């Protein structure tokens, strides 16, 4: 496939058969009125393109109002199992794919990133408000095998604690941020049923477990553990994903599913209120997420591929939304999306360096 | 509209517009409008949506004029803004569903002769069925005559990405259109 291939004659002929309509009669009058009204008054920094993509009847995405509530998992309470032994076996045999992206993702960051450097191709980029890139801990390094195992095993064990009602064990497995969310063991016990509803279904042998590092520092190493597998919904098996943040300190994993840094919103793939399954995504379509303002360096991960830090890869720059609070990051693998099922994981840390949020979902690429 | 501005080159009109001369901006927009209508209509496959996207694009362009690089290619810059406005419009209204509006005559905006409409509808339907990324690639290269590198610059993607999307778009269009255009 040559980059200099000439236009396709047949296609060109076809396109020429498509007439280009005139504007509606009032088009220029409307434009004049908008300009006269000041809608088009030049701004020192023009707003970003509007990107939030919602059902016409759907509520405003929750991401626009950062919430302390944790990300919700799509695991029904009905799908539970009783064997802790099975869980441990799952932990031991799960496919643990670790992103050795620590240095690649965390090295060489130099603060503010420019969208483009030359030419008029940056015309639209000029419309966007650039978000400074953070300075990250230079001491970050790839996860050790022990840390990978500790993270995934801790997550699966915690889920089993929920399922079997071992509130004290589940409480102690959580980090300070998540414990603070409930306030006390008694507070956690009061919420145990709903927490188990959210996460307990993963006693159903996740088929894949991905461990994605976010940041390493004095407070420990933050990773998110993505679970992918089949869960039962209304009596039928369906593929689903869940993701849980973990803080590793001296090799010990502390779960932080409730130390929320705000809600991420997955814009593409689109999930409507009427259908819990996202609409299929075209192979050439970008994945789009919205994260709260102030969040720096959110990480996207497609399946078990290398994580992408928004702002590092071409076309993934963080862009402030025009009309709603939040910032957008879009991503399309260079080869596009292969047809079939995929898992998208989104994760980021809060500005306080301790809170962390994550979301994952399974979708189909057409 | 500045009557004397119609013969000025883009670069001079841009300077006037940046200095606050609205008529100069009007002239710039009208000068490039037909080409941008072609882009927008092929992407949106709907005249009303084409107009909505172009309203948004022209307003954004006016707002962004202060940061337009002096001496730059205004047409390519406006093209990129229009493209982004179209993509936003498509995302707002979900997948770019095929319009149910009546096909229109290219000049009057009213329904045209049946035989013209039939061929145009086939093409419009085929385009509407393409993923947006592929659709824009084929419109830019095969419809607008940009080479891969120019299209890549407009889209801010690698030339190889354009080539890949174009290949898939052409394959799909040939299959859909079949004998229609031969």
Interface residues (C-beta under 8 A of the other chain):
Chain A: X1 X2 X3 X4 X5 X7 X8 X10 X11 X12 X13 X14 X15 X16 X17 X18 X19 X20 X21 X22 X23 X24 X25 X27 X30 X31 X32 X34 X35 X39 X40 X41 X42 X43 X44 X46 X47 X49 X50 X51 X53 X55 X116 X119 X120 X121 X122 X123 X124 X125 X126 X127 X267 X268 X270 X279 X282 X283 X284 X285 X286 X288 X314 X315 X332 X334 X335 X336
Chain B: X22 X25 X26 X29 X33 X34 X37 X38 X41 X42 X47 X48 X50 X51 X54 X55 X58 X59 X60 X62 X63 X64 X65 X66 X67 X68 X69 X72 X73 X74 X76 X77 X78 X80 X81 X83 X84 X85 X87 X88 X91 X92 X94 X95 X103 X104 X105 X106 X107 X108 X109 X112 X116 X119 X120 X122 X123 X124 X126 X127 X131 X132 X133 X134 X138 X139 X141 X142 X143 X145 X147 X148 X149 X153 X154 X156 X157 X158 X159 X160 X161 X162 X163 X164 X165 X167 X168 X170 X173 X174 X177 X180 X181 X182
